[in-house]
Structures are given as structure tokens and as C-alpha cells.
């Protein structure tokens, strides 16, 4: 990072031309003639170089300060626009850190709040789809670098077109969402998806929001552990309840979206032979529709997780549309 900053300073600040080290940072094109160029074997950088006009030192510092302030507002979701901050928190939950450079470019160069909100909405869908479908992160990062060359005054259409080109199809997203594993390090992404799906069940408006993780947690309907004596004492005998091959199949199903819901109430299952039946008695008092829907099920086994995952994936395609 220090070397990159030094290179930027030397090539973009007018006063740097008088420094002894400036000669080491001359334009590489000045030192390359036609005979020395070897395009056949040259490595191509996927990230484009954006030409910047040289500016004075004071302007450079002012610009650097502005970008630092904007970046902090983005990372900590403190822009003072509640709708923008909500989108920024969503991007944090999705784990979309590769978007911040592009968003800083827009925010620090005069992008309107209206356009910025639209960009954030498009970005949520695009990044979630690529993450769920396990698309190449290098391609995603290169795209956001290229987008920094676009004008922040009218960014929506070119951004939408660029997203559309690299966005997974509905068929792939539907299939991969149903099969995705939301392990412990991705639990915030699971929460984001569940919250959005829950909100969709309450109507088209955002007046109702799910409480934070301190009040409502992501609940594994089939517990994360079922084999140990402690797990059986606390959550019931899921091994017997699930039947043949339950222990080997558990890892393939436990982190899928169909096994997750949102829940705030206490659970006291004990060593029950029908642990899902005991859970339903607590779920029925929940105000969360996703959790209330579970009460309608007579059983909750691997086939139910599979069916629920596919059902939620149909909703996901609608909630996070392809640009």
C-alpha cells in the first residue's frame, strides 16, 4: 500500500516533479520504444489504468481527505441518509467489500443520492448472485475497477449494463441458492437473505424491520450438532428422529437455507423423541412469518429441508433480480 501511494503521489502531484526520486516514477511509456515492446508475451492487467490530471499538493491533500471521509461513511454506514445506510449495512452482511472503491468514486465525485441508492440496490442483487453462485472474485474486482472510469453524474445505465453481462442467470442462481451452504462465517449473509425474504411476506414497503442479531438470531431448525450426548440432552434425539444415515447426511443439509429461520424466543427441547414437535410449540408464538410457516409442517426431515430450500430459492430469484 505504501508503494502504491508513493507511486500515485509521484505521478499525480505537480510539486513531486522537483523531488529527487521523481525520475524513478516516470511514465513507463516514455522508456519503451517499438522495438522493446513484446505484446505477444506481455502479461495483461485486467484492471484498467485511469488517467488523472496532475494537481497541486493542497488539492491532492484535500482530495485525499475527502475520499477518506467518504470511505469511512461507507464502511460504517453513516451517510445520514437512512435508505442509503440500510443498503450499506446490507452490503456488509453480504460481504461485499470489493464494492467500496467504486462506491467511494461515485460518492466523492458528486453522484446524486437518487442515483446512488439505485446503484446500491443493483449492487446488492449483483454481488449476492455472484457470491451464491461462487463466481470468480477476480472478475468481480476487475469489474468494479473498470466502473470507476464511468461518470458519477450518470452512472446507473452503464453500471446496470456491466452487471448484466457478468450476472448469473436465473436458472443458475435458483439452483445454487437452494444448494448453498451458509456456514458460520457466512451467517450474516444468511441473515440478510432471511430478513429480505421475511420482509417480502409483509408487503412491498419497508416500514417493518427485523430486529438486530442481539434480539433475533439465525435459528438452525435441525441443530448444528446432533451426535453428542450434550446435543441430545439439549435439542432432543435428532439422530433417531431423522432416521437411517442421519449422521452422515447431517453435514450436507444443516447449513442450507431451508434449515434456517429467524427466531427470538427461548427453546427448551430436552431429550424429546420428536424434537421438531417440541420446537413447533415455541415457533407458533413467533411474530416472524418464516418461523410461523414451520408450524404447518408435520415433520422436518431432510426431504423437508430440500423442499423448503427450493421454495425459498424461487422467492430469491424475484427479490434479487438479474439487471
N, C-alpha and C positions, 0 to 999 in steps of 0.2 A: 504493500500500500504506500509506503514512504517513497519508493522508487517511482510509482505511478504518479503520485502527487508532485514530485520533483520534476518529472518529465512534463506534466501539464503546466506547471509554473514557468518552466524554462521556455516552452514553446508558445504560451499564450499571453504572457505578461511583457509589455513593451520594455520596461526597465531591466528585465532579465538579460537583454542583449548586451548590456555592459558588464555582466558578470564573467569572470574567467572561465567558468565551466560551461558557458553557453554553447561553445563550439561543439561540445560533446552531444548536444541535443538538436543539431541541425536537422532539417528535413531530410529523411533518408533518400528522397527522390533526387536531391542535389548531388549525392555521391554515387548515383547509379546511372550508367550510360547503357546504351542499347546492347553493347557487346557483353556487358557483365550480367545482364538480366537473363534469368533462366526460368521462364514461366512454366516450362514443361515439368519441372520438379519442385517448384516453389510450393510451400505449404500455404493454403488459403485460409485466412482467418474469417470465420463465419460472422464475426461482429464488425459492422461497418465503422469506418473512421469518419467522424462528423467534423468537418472543418469549422473552426471557430475563429472569428476575427480577433486579432490581438487587442488587448485592452490595457489600461493603466493599472498600476498596483492598487490604488484606492478602490477602483471599480472592481478589481479582482477580489479584494477582501470583502467588499460589500456583497458581491455575488455569492461568495463562499459562505458568508454569514446567513444570507437569505436561504440558501439551499440547506444549510444545517438546521435552521429553524423549521423549514417545511418538512424535512425528513423526520425530525422529532415529532412534529404534529401527526405525521402519517403513522409512524411506528406506535405511538401512544394513543392514537385515535382521539386527538384533542383539537380538532379544527373549529369547534364551537358550532358546527352545523350538525345537528343530531342525526340527520339522514346519512350524511357523509361518514360520520363517526361510526354509525351502525354498520355500514358497508366495510369500513376499515377493520372493525372487530371481526367481521365475518372472514375477511381475508386472513387475519391472524389465525383463526380457528382452522381454516383450510390448509394453512402452512404455505402461504403464497409470498414468501419473502422476495422471490425473484421479480416481483412486480414493482417494488418500491422505487427503483431508479427511474422507470418510465413514469410512474405517478408523480414523483418529485419534479421531473421535467415538465409535466403538464401544470402542476400546481404552482411552480415557481415562475412560470412564463405566461401567466395571465389566462389560463383556461377558466371558462365560466363555471360557476357552481353547477349549473344545469347540465352542461356537457360532462363535467367531472363525475357527477352522480351516474350519468348514463354509462360512462366508461367503467366505473366501478361495478355496476350491475352486470355489464357484459363480461368483465374480467372474472367475477365470481363464477359464472357459468363455465367460462372457458377453462380456467385453471382447475376447477373441480373435475371437469370432464377429463382433462389430461392426466391429472393425478390418479383418479379412479381407474382409468384405462392404462396406467403405467407407461405413458408415452415418454420419450426421451427428454430428460430435463435440459440437456444441452441445446436442443432445438427450441425449447421454451425460452431459455435465457437469451439465445441469439435473437429470437423474435422481439423480445422486449427491448433489446439494444437497438434493433433496427427502427422500432417505433419511435425512439427518441429523436429521429430525424424528421418526424412529421410535425406540422404546425400545431401548437396548442390552441390556436384560435378556432380551428375547425377539425377536431380530432376524431369525431365519432365514426364517420363513414369509412375512412381508411383503416381505423382500428378494427371495426366490425369486419371488414373485408379480410384483413390479415388473420383475425381469429378464425373466421370461417374456413380459411384454407388449411389450418392445422388442427381444427376441432374434430374429435372423434365423431363418427356417425351415431345416430340414434340407436341403431341396432347394437353397435359395439358397447356404447355407454350403458344401455339397458342390461345387456348380458353381464358386463363387468361389474356394474353396481350391485347386481344380485349376488355375484360371487365374491365380491371384495371382502377382505379381512381387515376390520378396524381394530387393530391390536392396541396395546396400551399406549404406545407413542402416537397413535392416531385417534385417540379417544375424543379430542376436541373437534376433529373433523367429523366424527360420528355424531357428536352433539349438535354441530351445525346442521348436518343433514336432518337429524331427527326434529330439531326445532323448526326448521323450514317446513318439513312435512306436517308437523303439528299445526303450524300457523295456517297452512293451506286448508286444514279441516275446519277452521273457524271463519273463513270468508276471505275476501280479497283485500282487506285492509290490515294495517299494522298497529291497530290500537291496542292489541293484546300481545304481550311479550312473555316468553317463558323466563322464569327467574333464573339467576345465575347458578353456577356449579355448587355454591355453598348451600343452596336450598333444594335444588333439583339435580339429581345425579343421573348418569347414564347407567341404566339397570340391565344387567345380563339376566335374561329370563331363565335360561338354563345356566347355572352358575359357572364361573370361570374354572372352578375346581370341583370335581365330583368324586374323586377316588379316595381321598384321605378320610380317616375317621373323623377329623375335625370338620371337614366339609359335610360329611353325612350327618353329624350332630347338629350343625347349624342350618343346613339347607335341605336336609332330607335325603333319602336314598335314591338319587337320580340314576345311579348305575342300574338298579333293579327296575326302576320306572321306565327307563329308555329301552331296556331290553338287550337283545343279542348285539354284540360288537359295540356296545355303547362307549366303552373306554377308548377304543381305537378311533371311533368316529367323532368323538367329542371335539378334538382339536380342529377338525375340518369345518365345524359348524359354530363353535362358541363365539367367534368374533364377527360373524356375518350380520348384516343389518337386520335380518329377520329375527335375530335373537336379542335385539337391543330395543329398549324403550326408555322413556323418561319417567322418573318416579321420585317422589319426595317423602313418602310415608315410611314408617318403621315396618320391618319384616321380622316375624318370629315364627319360623317354619318348624324348627325342631326336627326330630327324627321321624318324619312322616313317610309313609309308603306311597303317598300321592302328593309329592311336593308341589306340583303345579296347582293342584286343587287348593292347597293351603295358600299359595300365593294369590290366587284369584280373589280370596276373601279380602285381601289388602288392596288389590288392584281396583276393585269395584268402587272404592271410596276416592279414587284419584280423580282430579279435575282434568287430567290430560287425556284427550280423546284416544291417542295412540295406545295408552295403557288401558283405558276403558274397553277398547275393542277386544282386548285379550280375554276378557271375562266371557265373551261369547263362545270361546273355544272349549270343547270338552276335554281335549288333550293338547299337550305341547311337546311334540317329539321331533325327530329330525325332519320328517316329511312336512311338519308344520313350519319349521324354520325355513325350509326350502320354498314353500308356497308363499310365506309372508315376505321373504326376500324378493321374490319375483313380483309380488303385488306392489311393494314399495318402490321397486325399480321402475314400474310403469308411471308412478307419480313423479319420480325423479326426472324422467325424460321431459315431463311437462314443466316442472319447476325450474330446471336448468336447461333451457332450450339451446340448440345449436344456432349461432348467429346467422 
